[in-house]
Amino acid sequence: MASPIYTTSEIRRIEAAEADAKPPLMERAGLAVTNLAAELASERGKDILVLAGPGNNGGDARIAARILAGRFFRVSVLGVADAGKLAAGKRWALVIDGLFGIGLAREIAGDYARLVEYANAQACPILALDLPSGLASDTGRVLGNAVRATHTITFIAHKPGLLTLDGPDYCGEVTVADLGLDACSLLPPSGWIAGPGLFPLALKPRPDNFHKGKAGSVTVIGGASGMVGAALLAARAALKLGAGKVFVGLLDHDAPGFDPGALELMLRHPDEVFGLDLDAIVIGPGLGEGERAETLLGVALASEIPCVLDADALNLLARGDALREACLRRTADTIITPHPAEAARLLGTSTREVQDDRLAAARLLRERFNAHVVLKGNGSVLVARDGRWFINTSGNPGMASAGMGDVLAGLLGALLAQGLAGDATLVLGVHLHGKAADECVAKSIGPVGLTAGEVADSARSGWNSWLTG
């Protein structure tokens, strides 16, 4: 099932709509915490430390403490006034972090920081309520200091901060306690966790009566001197993800006339590819940023062919007003794939500001360029042209290696060429890319040393399993 994501303000609206619920939401939350806490602590002992803050999060924690005590656990409840009572050397079965929830807007300091540091020093499981204290609910940014939880029980639905930037490193295993609410009926979500369940109609096997013309034609434009490999990686990925014909327009005149690793690719002069019958264009891998590259990007943007803009194409877009206007005017699907530094250049800001609010940055990119956007990184943020947004949870640190972005661009181009809509291509392609890397790691291929080419092979297997599953 598809999992919705809600921002802090949206969660507040849902809570307000259920303010008179019986039993109250806080009682429901406390009971949900109790059940998970008892399970986590039971194999380690009876001593549970509850760190309770001043707000609703602390209220949830205190209710859980009361119920746990009734179940014969030895529960110690400490607030900020008790920071001096922390027991050095005490062996806890579990620490429950109920200091701060989704409303935190300032950095943790002083005695609160002492409580956070004490929790992080424990060898036992740490269960955070709603999200780890010190983690910003909407951004995943650490506010000075944060609890590193082994488990997080989040209430009603997922929040963005659990899923992107630092969130996955601090949340541990996340459990959603819906508190008996149907959040989607109370407030239709605009955000979702990316996954194949969002676009089931796009996943259907090919009929027997099929030929390569029905699988679409894609061209990859790039591969300037010294960067031919980037274009070939993208093209090979497009081939492996099912495009019927894949052309490569290489800017390097001295490049070979064929790819020894993929003889099926058709290498062309870049000026020739626009005369072909194309269903998708991937432009940017190894493109360079010279005048010729700028001209080719302008031609691609002026076409009515679905486009994936990656790497150097994004850098050209960032500094060219005419190119930005051309992108904004396009009616055909456009997908842009910036990493945080590229996003900063596109928005005229800093990488830090992009990372401080990844969802806001991706939304602004969508608005300024009239494009489907993937802001890459830990918990890639995806925003479709119509404003719906998604966070991708597949992938691993092994993807921090050369060529991964080129493979993603080729993969997206292949899906566009086969007729998938831009939003489906965005979500399915990015999730598949990360899942393919996860499958590699599950087979002990990486994460250290995982290569982009290996991910492309794994993505082919994953896509076929989706189509036949």
N, C-alpha and C positions, 0 to 999 in steps of 0.2 A: 504494500500500500504506500501511496505517496505521503510524505511527512511534511506538514506545513511548518513554516518558520514565522515567528512574530517578533516585531520590535518591542522595545519597552513600552512605548506609548500604546501600542495595540494590546499588549497584555493588560495594561491598566484599564483599558476600555472593557475588556472581557471581564476582569475582576469587578468592575463597577456594575456591569450588567447582572452579575451574580452576587451582589452584596448581601442580599437577603436569603441566600441559599441555605437550606437545612439538610444536613448539618453544615455549619460554616466552612468556607474553603480552608481556613487555617486548621480546623480540626481534621479535615480530610488530608491536608498536607502532612500534619504531624503523624497521622496513622500510617501514611505511605512511607514516611521516613522510618518509622519504627520497624516496619516489616523488613525493609532492606537492611537497616542497621543491625537488627537481630541476626539476620543471615550472615552478615559480614563479620560480626564479632563472635559468633557462637563457637567457632573452632579455635579461637585464640584466648578466650577467657570471659570474665564478667565485668571487667572494669572499662567503663566508657567515659570519655571526656567530652562534654558538650560545651563548645564556645558559642555563647549567645550574645548577639548584638542588640541594639536598642529598638530596631524596627520590626516589621512583619517577619523578616527572616529569623530574627531572634525569637519571635513568638512561635513560629513553627518548631524551632529547635527545643524550646521549653516544653511544648506539648509532647514532643517525641520523648524528651527526657522523663516526663511524668509517666508516660505509658511504659517505657522501658523499665523504669524502676518497679512498676507493678508486675513486670514479667521477671523480676528477681535479678536484674542486672544492677551492678553497683555503679551509679551514675553520679558524676561530679559536674556541676554546671558552673561555668566561670564567665563573667562579663569583663568589660574593660576595667572596672574598678578592682577586679581581683587579679590583675596582671602580676602583682607581686606575690601571689600565692601559687604560682606555677611550680609544680613538683619536679625538681631535677631528678632524673634517673627512674622516674615512675614508668612502669611497663603497662601501657594501655592496650586493650584489645581493639579499640576503635576510637578515633577522634571524629566528632561531628562538627563541621564548620557551619555555624549559623550566624556569623558575624554580620555580613552584608549580602544583600541580594541584588536585584536588578536596578535598584535606585541609586547605587553609588556613583557619585560624579566627581569625587575628589580623591587625591592620592592618600593611601593609607600611611599613617605615620604614628609616632609616639607609642603609647601602650597598645594600640591596636596592632601596630607593626610587631611588637613583642609577642603578641598572641599568635600572629601569623607565622613568625619565625619559629616559635615553639612547636606549632603544629607541623611545620615542614621538617623539623628535626626528629620527628617520631618515626619509628620503624614499622608501625602498624598501619592498616588501611586508614585512609582519610576520606570521609564522606562529606561532600559539599552539598549544601541545600540551594537549589535553583541554579547557582553557578558559584565557582570558587570565589571567596572574598578577595577583592582587589582586581577582579577581571571585569572590564566594561562590557555590559550586556549587549550593546549594539555593535561593538567593534572588535571585541577580542583583545583589546589593548590592556596591558598590565598597568594599573594605576599605582606606580611606585613600588608596590610589593603585592604579592598574591599567594594564596594558598595553592600548593601543588597537590591536588586531590588525586586519589587513585580511583575514586568513583564520584559521580555527580548525579543527583536525582533532581531533575528539573521539572517544574510544575506547569501544567496546562499544555505546553508545547515547547519546541526548540526555540532558542534565541540565537541571533547571528553570532554573538560573541563566543558561543560554545564551539563554533564550527570553523572559524577562520582566524588568521593571524596567529596569536599565541594561544588561543582557546584550546585547541586539541592537545597542546603540551601540558596544560594545566588542569584539564577536566577529567582525565582518565576515562573510564568507561561511563558512558552517559545513559541514564534510564529516564524515560519520560513518564511522569505520573499525571494522567489527564484530569485527576480529581473528579472523575465522573462527568466531565463536561464534554460536549461536542463543540470544540472551539470553532470549527469551520462553519457551523450553523449560526453561531453567535457573531462571528466576524469573518467573512470570507477572506482568506489569506491572499497576499500578493507574492509571498515568498515560499519557496519549497526547497527541500533537499533534492539535488539532481539525481536522476536515476531513470532506468528504462521504463518504469511503470508510469511515468508522466506522458509518454507518447507511444502507447501500445499499438496504435494503428500504423505507425511507421515501421513496425517490426513484423514483416511478413516474408515468408520464403519466396524465392523466385519461382514462377511457373515453369513447367517443363518446356513450353514453347517460348524460348527466350533466346536473344542473341546479343552480341556485344553493343550494338547500337542502342539497345534499351537500357544499358548500364551507364550511358552518358560518356561524354568526353571532357577531360579536364586538362588544362595546361598549367604548368608551374613556370613562372618567369623570375629569373634571378641568376645566381651563379656567375658573378663577376670574377675577375682574376683572383685566385687564391681562395675563393669561396664556392667553387663548383659543387663541393660535397653537400652544402646546405640544400641546394636546389634538388640534387639527386636524392637525398634523404626524403624530402617532401614528396617527390615524384614516386619513389618506391612505395612510400606509405599509401599514396593514392591508389596505386596499382593493387596493393595487397588488400585494401578495403573495398575493392570491387568495381572501380571505375573501368568502363569498357575499353577506353583508349586514353592513354596519358602521353601528352606532349611536354617537352621541356624546352623552353626558350632560354638558352644560355648566353649571357653577355660576354663570356670569355671566348674570344675567337680562336684561341689555341687549345680549347678543350677537345677531347676526342669526339668523334662523330657518333659514338654509341656508348652506353653504359655497360661495361663488362659484367657488373653484378646484377643487371636487370635488362637483358637484351630486348625485352618487350617494350621498353620506353622508346619514344620517337623524339630524337633530339633535333631541334630546329634553330634557325636564326630567330632571335626574339621578335623582329619586325614581321616575321612570317606567320606567327601563331594567331594573330588577330584576324587573319583571313580564313581561319579554319572554322568549322562548325562546332562551337564550344558550348558546353553546358555549365562550366564553372571555370573560374580563374583563381589561381593562387599566386600572389605576387609579393615578393619581399625576401624570401630566403636567399641570402648571399647577393642581394640586388645591388648593394652599394648605394651611394648617395650623390652620384654625379648627375650631370645634365641629361644624359641618355636615360638613366634610371628614372629621373623625374618625368621625362616625356612618356616613357612606357606606362608609368603609374597613371598619368593623366589620360592616356588612351583607355586603360582598363576602367577607370572611374567614369569615363564618358560612355562606356558601353552599357547595354542593358543585360549584361551577363552577371549572374551571382558571383561575388568576389570574396575571397579571404585575403585580408591585408595583414601581413606579418613582418616583423623584424625591420629591415631598412625601409620598407614601405611606410611604416608607422613614423619613422624618423623624418622622412620626407613630408608626410602629412602634417607633422607637428610644426614645420617651419614654412609651409607654403599656403598662403591664404587662398589662392586659386584652387589648389587641391582640396582644401577643407570645404570650400563652397561646392566643388564638384561632388564630393562625398555626401554632403548634406542634401544635394538635389536628387540623389539616386533613388529610384523606385525599386530596382532589383535588390535582392538580399545582399547585404554587406556584413561581413563578420570581421571585427578587429580583435587582435589577440595580444594586447600589451602585457609585459611584465611591469612591476611597479615603477621602474625608472622610465620606461617608455610611456607609461600612463602619465607620469609627472611632466614629461616633455609635451605630451598632447594637451595637457590641461594648463601648462604654464605655471606649474607649482613645483614643490619639492617631493622627492620620494617619501620622506618622512610624513608629509601631510597626506599623501595618498594612503600610506599604510595606517595612519591614525584613524581613518574611516574608509575602509575599502568599499563598503557598500555605497556610500555617498559618492565616492570617486567613480565607481563603475556606472552609477546612475547618471552622473554628469557627462561622462563619455558618451553614453547612449544618446543623450539629449543633444550634445554638440555635434555629433557626427552622424546622427540618424542611422545608427548601426546596432547590430547585435554585438554584445561585448563580453569577452572573457578577460577579467583581470586576474592574471595567473598568480600563483603563490600557494601558501598553505591554506587550504580551504578556498579554492578559486571561486571568485564571485562572478556570476553570469547574469547579464541583464538583457532580456529580449527587447526588440524594437518597440513592442507594445507596453513596455514598462514592467512586466512580470520579471521577478528576479529569483535566482537560485544560488545555492552554495553547494559546491561539489566536495564530497567527502572521500572520494577514492584517491589513490596515489600515495607516494611515500618519498622519503628523502633521497632515494636512489635516482629520482628523476632530475636531480640537480646535476645534470651532466650535459655535455655538448650535444646539440642536435635534437633534443627533446621537443623544442618548440617547432622545429622544421617538420618533424613527424606529425605533430598535432595539426599543423597547417595543412599538410597533405591529406591527412585523415578527414578533416572538415571539408576540404575541396571534393574528395571522393563522394561524400554523402550528399553534398549539394548537387554534384553532377548526376547522381542517381535519382534526383527529384525530391529529396527531402526538403521540407520548408526550413527557413533559416532558424526558427526557434528550436525545432526538433534537432536539426544539425548541431546547433550550439550545445544543447543539453546532453544529447546522446553521445556526441563526439568527445566532449571534454570528459564525461564520466567514463566512457570506454577507454580513453587514453590512460587515465589513472588506474582503472581496474586492470588493464593489461599489465601495467607496471607491478601492481599488487600480485597478480598471478605469477609474474616472473619471480618475485621474492619468495612466494610460497613454494616455488620449485628450486629455491636456493640459488637463483640467478640474481645476485645483488642482495641488499641494496647497493653496497659498495661495488663499483665496477659495472653496474647496469648500463647498457648502451641503448641509444635511441633505436638502432636497428632491431635489437631484441624486443623492444616494446612494440614495434610495428608488427613483428611476427605474432606476438601474443595478442595484439588487437584484432588481427584477422581471425584468430581462433575464437576470441570473445564475441565478435560480431556474428559469426556463424552460429555460435551457441544461442545467442539472443534470437536470431531469426528462426531457429528450429525448436526453441524451447517453449 
